[in-house]
Amino acid sequence: MNDHRLEKSPPVTKRVKKRLVRRLASWKARIEREISGGQTGGASEGNNVDLYFDGDQAFTAMLEAIRSARHYVHLEMYMFLSDQTGKAFANTLSAKAREGIPVRVIYDAIGSLETDKMQWADMRDAGVSVVEYRPVAFWRKRSGILGRNHRKNLIIDGAIAFTGGMNLTDEWSAEQKGDSAWRDTQCRIIGPAALDFNKLFIDSWQYATEERIFHRPGPLPLNPDEHEAYSLETRQQQTNYHGSSRCIVVGSLGLRNSREIRRLFSVHLARAKTSIKMTMPYFVPPKRLRQALQRSKKRGVNINILLPRDSDVKVVDWLREGLYPELLRWGITLREYLGPVLHAKTMVVDDQIAIVGSTNFDILSVVMNREVAIVIFDEKSAAELNRQWQNDLTLSERVTSDWEGIRPWWRLLFSKIGCFLIRRL
């Protein structure tokens, strides 16, 4: 009798796997509860997520989505310039508005400072509603320097959304810039999470214009045969729009509400069990996030951070380097990217959770700006980010204790001043 029972019991490996699956599900549920109490509707099921590491591919997908819009197009963009890439989007948005589809665009006054004003005038003439976010003019309403709209969001019909680090300018296009095109990550979300991105857009629109937007959402799921945003290849791979990814959209409201992004990072640092891989172009975390990093490392979490050796904002590089001695002393692995400008803002937790967005691990993103990130509970997306991580490492060098030897004296001086300042934030 005992032998019979022994033969029928599941193998030890299966029992252990089941326990791990239950623990992982419980852990994910705790994360969702802690970070979904912000500006959107919490976790949503059934999303399809596609990641883009090539700017031209991302721009092509975004332009196709705009052309396919049936109900509305909403765009909020930090940098929307008037170069070849910017003009392509301006022309496509204008063409869609001429069809009678509502098209609304929010651009940041500082991020898009160099944009030709005629581009905005031509878009308005075509019927696009164009709004400047926080103009740099004290006599105008909602003006100011701090508290920028740093998001890069495109929402189509409440059914498709794009987000990430890519702005609408040639810097992200290999066709325009060749090998010097910036390295970044963008993602497309098809499913109910797109409505959460639209809620954030509506809040931005109401803040900037004091105008409320009322829209009935487009049909979900969309019919792939009627929607041009899906290529033939994608239609063949998927029979409908019901994906398998659970997602949470986390958005901050800048100076009005800055806790969401800090919570996004602090919760995942606190809940990580084995590993964190972070790719971050601007790394100047305030004290509470530095403490969260240290606590996570003390628990035995393997923390790897990929940073640019030289970003497009030199002062941030100097400030960041002031933290190197402390981070290395804690045992955190730092690597510097030596390729073109690194602008991706991603994070992978325990090879299970992927995070992509506009938010940096710095004071501006955590305290002042309107930011957004999507948390993807999907091993497939995490694996894609890990593969790109490995690709990036081929163009990277590890930061070691003798890192100061490859810096000029004046840069080391700035890093020491930076360290003095950061410790007081």
C-alpha positions in Angstrom: 0.0 0.0 0.0 2.8 2.4 0.9 4.7 1.5 -2.3 1.5 2.2 -4.3 1.1 5.6 -2.8 4.8 6.4 -3.3 4.5 5.6 -7.0 1.4 7.8 -7.5 2.9 10.9 -5.7 4.3 13.6 -8.1 8.0 13.8 -8.5 9.9 16.1 -6.1 10.9 18.4 -9.0 7.3 18.9 -9.9 6.3 19.6 -6.4 9.1 22.1 -6.0 8.1 23.8 -9.3 4.5 24.1 -8.2 5.6 25.7 -4.9 7.8 28.2 -6.8 5.0 29.0 -9.2 2.7 29.7 -6.2 5.3 31.9 -4.5 5.9 33.8 -7.7 2.2 34.4 -8.2 1.9 35.7 -4.6 4.9 37.9 -5.1 3.5 39.4 -8.3 0.2 40.0 -6.6 1.9 42.0 -3.8 3.8 44.1 -6.3 0.6 44.8 -8.2 -1.2 45.9 -5.0 1.7 48.2 -4.0 2.2 50.0 -7.3 -1.3 50.0 -8.9 -2.8 52.6 -6.6 -1.8 55.5 -8.7 -3.3 57.3 -11.6 -4.6 54.4 -13.7 -6.8 51.4 -13.2 -4.3 48.9 -11.8 -3.3 45.7 -13.5 -4.8 44.7 -16.8 -4.8 41.3 -18.4 -4.7 40.2 -22.0 -2.2 42.6 -23.5 0.2 42.0 -26.5 3.6 43.7 -26.0 6.2 44.2 -28.7 9.6 45.7 -28.0 11.6 47.8 -30.4 15.4 48.4 -30.1 15.7 50.1 -33.5 14.3 53.6 -33.9 13.3 53.3 -37.6 11.3 50.1 -36.9 9.6 51.8 -34.0 8.8 54.9 -36.0 7.4 52.8 -38.9 5.1 51.0 -36.5 3.9 54.2 -34.9 3.2 55.9 -38.3 1.3 52.8 -39.4 -0.8 52.9 -36.2 -1.6 56.6 -36.7 -2.8 55.9 -40.3 -5.0 53.1 -39.0 -6.8 55.3 -36.4 -10.6 55.2 -36.5 -11.6 57.1 -33.4 -8.7 59.4 -32.2 -5.0 59.9 -32.0 -3.4 61.2 -28.8 0.3 62.1 -28.6 2.3 63.6 -25.8 6.0 63.9 -26.6 8.9 65.6 -24.9 10.9 66.2 -28.1 9.0 66.6 -31.3 11.4 68.4 -33.7 11.1 69.6 -37.2 13.8 67.4 -38.8 13.0 64.5 -41.2 11.5 62.3 -38.5 9.5 65.1 -37.0 8.1 66.2 -40.4 7.1 62.6 -41.2 5.0 62.5 -38.0 3.7 66.0 -38.5 2.5 65.2 -42.0 0.9 61.9 -41.0 -0.9 63.4 -38.0 -2.1 66.3 -40.3 -3.4 63.8 -42.9 -5.3 61.9 -40.2 -6.9 65.1 -38.9 -8.0 66.0 -42.5 -9.9 62.8 -42.5 -12.0 64.2 -39.6 -10.4 62.0 -36.9 -9.7 63.9 -33.7 -5.9 64.3 -33.3 -4.4 65.9 -30.2 -0.8 66.6 -29.6 1.0 67.8 -26.4 4.6 68.8 -26.8 7.0 70.0 -24.1 8.1 73.6 -24.4 11.7 72.9 -23.3 12.1 69.5 -25.0 10.8 70.9 -28.3 12.4 74.3 -28.0 14.2 74.0 -31.3 11.1 73.0 -33.3 10.2 75.3 -36.2 7.0 77.1 -35.1 5.7 76.8 -38.7 5.4 73.1 -38.1 2.9 73.7 -35.3 1.0 76.3 -37.4 0.7 73.9 -40.4 -0.6 71.1 -38.1 -3.2 73.4 -36.6 -4.3 74.5 -40.1 -4.8 70.8 -40.9 -7.1 70.4 -37.9 -4.6 69.0 -35.3 -5.2 70.3 -31.8 -1.6 71.2 -30.7 -0.8 72.3 -27.1 2.4 73.5 -25.6 3.1 72.0 -22.2 4.4 74.5 -19.6 5.6 77.3 -21.8 8.7 79.2 -20.7 7.0 82.5 -20.3 6.0 83.7 -16.9 3.1 85.7 -18.1 1.3 82.7 -19.6 -0.9 80.3 -17.7 0.7 77.0 -16.6 4.1 78.3 -17.4 7.3 77.3 -15.6 10.8 75.8 -15.9 10.5 72.8 -13.6 8.0 70.0 -13.9 8.4 69.0 -17.6 6.3 66.5 -19.5 9.0 63.9 -20.2 6.7 61.2 -21.6 6.9 59.7 -25.1 3.4 58.3 -25.5 1.2 57.6 -28.5 -2.3 56.3 -28.1 -4.5 55.1 -30.9 -8.3 54.6 -30.3 -7.7 53.5 -26.7 -6.6 50.2 -28.1 -2.9 50.7 -29.1 -0.2 52.5 -27.2 3.5 53.2 -27.7 5.8 54.2 -24.9 9.5 54.2 -24.1 12.5 56.5 -24.4 12.3 57.5 -28.1 11.5 61.0 -29.0 10.4 62.2 -32.5 13.6 63.3 -34.0 16.4 62.0 -36.2 18.7 61.2 -33.4 16.9 57.8 -33.1 17.0 57.0 -36.8 19.8 55.0 -38.4 18.5 56.0 -41.8 19.3 59.6 -40.9 22.2 59.3 -38.5 23.8 56.0 -39.5 26.0 54.4 -36.8 25.6 57.4 -34.5 21.8 56.7 -34.0 21.0 56.6 -30.3 20.5 53.3 -28.5 17.0 53.1 -27.0 14.0 50.9 -26.2 10.4 51.5 -27.2 7.4 49.2 -26.9 3.9 48.8 -28.4 1.0 47.6 -26.3 -2.2 46.3 -27.8 -4.9 45.7 -25.3 -6.6 47.2 -22.3 -3.4 48.8 -20.9 -3.7 51.3 -23.8 -6.7 52.8 -22.0 -4.5 53.5 -19.0 -2.1 55.4 -21.1 -5.0 57.4 -22.5 -6.1 58.3 -18.9 -2.7 59.8 -18.3 -2.9 61.7 -21.6 -6.4 63.1 -20.7 -5.0 64.3 -17.4 -2.1 66.1 -19.1 -4.6 67.6 -21.6 -6.9 68.9 -18.9 -3.9 70.3 -17.0 -2.6 72.2 -20.1 -5.9 73.3 -21.6 -8.6 73.0 -18.8 -10.6 71.2 -21.4 -12.2 67.8 -20.6 -12.1 65.0 -23.2 -15.0 62.6 -23.5 -14.5 59.5 -25.7 -16.1 56.2 -26.0 -13.3 53.8 -26.4 -12.8 51.9 -29.6 -14.0 48.3 -29.9 -11.8 45.9 -28.0 -10.6 43.5 -29.2 -10.0 45.2 -32.6 -10.6 43.1 -35.7 -7.2 42.4 -37.2 -8.6 42.2 -40.7 -9.9 45.8 -40.4 -7.0 47.4 -38.7 -3.9 48.3 -40.7 -1.6 48.5 -37.6 -1.1 44.8 -37.7 1.2 43.6 -40.5 0.4 40.5 -42.5 3.1 38.6 -40.6 1.6 39.6 -37.2 -1.9 38.6 -38.3 -0.6 35.2 -39.3 1.1 34.7 -35.9 -1.9 35.8 -33.8 -5.5 34.9 -34.4 -6.9 37.8 -32.3 -5.8 40.7 -30.1 -6.0 38.8 -26.8 -2.5 38.7 -25.5 -1.0 37.0 -22.5 0.7 39.8 -20.8 -0.5 41.3 -17.5 0.6 45.0 -17.3 0.5 47.9 -15.0 0.9 51.5 -16.3 2.5 53.7 -13.7 2.4 57.4 -14.3 3.4 60.4 -12.3 1.9 63.9 -12.5 5.0 65.9 -12.1 5.0 68.5 -9.3 1.4 67.6 -8.5 2.1 64.0 -7.7 5.6 62.6 -7.7 5.4 59.5 -5.5 4.4 57.0 -8.2 7.8 56.8 -9.9 9.7 56.5 -6.6 7.3 53.8 -5.6 7.8 52.0 -8.9 11.5 51.7 -8.2 11.5 51.2 -4.5 8.9 48.4 -4.6 10.7 46.4 -7.2 14.1 46.9 -5.4 12.4 45.7 -2.2 10.7 42.7 -3.8 13.5 41.4 -5.9 14.7 38.0 -4.9 17.7 37.2 -7.1 18.6 39.8 -9.7 18.1 43.3 -11.1 19.3 44.5 -14.4 18.9 48.2 -15.0 19.8 50.2 -18.1 19.7 53.9 -17.3 21.1 56.9 -19.2 20.7 59.4 -16.4 21.6 58.0 -12.9 21.4 60.5 -10.1 19.1 58.9 -7.6 17.9 60.7 -4.4 18.8 59.4 -1.0 15.8 57.1 -0.5 16.4 55.2 -3.8 20.1 54.9 -3.0 19.2 53.3 0.3 16.8 51.0 -1.5 19.6 49.9 -3.7 21.8 49.2 -0.7 19.1 47.2 1.1 18.4 45.1 -1.9 22.1 44.3 -2.3 22.4 43.4 1.4 19.7 40.8 1.0 21.9 39.1 -1.7 20.2 40.5 -4.8 22.6 40.6 -7.8 22.4 44.2 -9.1 23.8 45.1 -12.5 23.5 48.6 -13.8 24.4 49.6 -17.4 25.2 53.3 -17.8 26.7 55.5 -20.6 30.3 56.5 -20.2 29.4 59.7 -22.0 25.7 60.7 -22.3 24.3 63.8 -24.0 24.1 65.6 -20.7 27.7 65.9 -19.4 26.9 67.3 -16.0 24.8 64.2 -15.3 27.8 62.0 -16.1 30.0 64.0 -13.6 27.3 63.8 -10.9 26.8 60.0 -11.5 30.5 59.3 -11.2 30.6 60.8 -7.8 28.5 57.8 -6.7 30.8 55.1 -8.1 33.0 54.6 -5.0 29.9 54.0 -2.8 28.1 51.7 -5.3 31.2 49.6 -5.9 31.8 49.4 -2.1 28.2 47.9 -1.8 29.1 45.3 -4.4 26.9 46.6 -7.2 28.2 45.8 -10.7 28.5 48.8 -12.9 29.2 48.8 -16.6 29.7 51.7 -19.0 28.3 51.6 -22.5 30.8 52.8 -25.1 28.6 52.9 -28.2 26.4 55.7 -29.5 24.4 57.6 -26.9 22.6 55.2 -24.6 19.0 56.5 -23.9 17.1 53.3 -22.9 15.3 53.3 -19.6 14.6 49.6 -18.7 14.7 47.2 -15.8 14.4 43.5 -15.5 13.5 42.0 -12.1 14.4 38.3 -11.4 14.1 37.6 -15.1 10.3 37.6 -14.7 9.2 41.3 -14.8 10.1 43.8 -17.5 9.9 47.6 -17.0 10.1 50.1 -19.9 9.3 53.8 -19.9 10.4 57.4 -20.1 11.6 57.6 -16.5 15.2 57.9 -15.4 16.7 56.9 -12.1 17.3 60.5 -11.2 15.8 63.4 -9.2 14.0 65.0 -12.1 12.1 61.9 -13.0 11.3 60.9 -9.4 10.4 64.4 -8.1 9.5 66.8 -10.8 8.5 65.5 -14.3 5.5 63.8 -15.8 6.8 60.3 -16.5 5.4 56.9 -17.4 6.5 53.3 -17.2 4.8 50.0 -18.0 5.4 47.0 -15.8 5.1 43.8 -17.8 4.6 40.5 -16.0 5.8 38.4 -18.8 8.9 36.2 -19.1 9.0 36.7 -22.9 9.4 40.4 -22.6 11.9 40.0 -19.8 13.9 37.6 -22.0 13.9 40.1 -24.9 15.3 42.8 -22.7 17.9 40.3 -21.4 19.0 39.5 -24.9 19.4 43.2 -25.7 21.3 43.5 -22.5 23.8 40.9 -23.7 24.1 42.7 -27.0 24.8 46.0 -25.1 27.5 44.3 -23.0 29.6 43.7 -26.1 30.0 47.5 -26.4 30.6 48.0 -22.7 33.3 47.9 -20.0 33.0 47.0 -16.4 33.7 49.8 -13.9 36.5 48.7 -11.6 38.1 50.2 -8.5 40.8 51.9 -10.7 38.1 53.7 -12.9 39.6 57.0 -11.9 42.7 56.3 -13.9 40.9 56.8 -17.3 39.3 60.1 -16.3 41.0 63.6 -16.7 41.6 65.4 -13.5 38.9 68.0 -14.0 36.3 65.4 -14.5 37.3 63.7 -11.3 37.0 67.1 -9.5 33.5 67.5 -10.8 32.6 64.0 -9.7 33.8 64.8 -6.1 31.7 68.0 -6.1 28.8 66.0 -7.5 29.1 63.4 -4.8 29.0 66.2 -2.2 25.8 67.6 -3.6 24.0 64.3 -4.2 24.5 63.2 -0.6 22.5 66.2 0.5 19.5 65.4 -1.7 
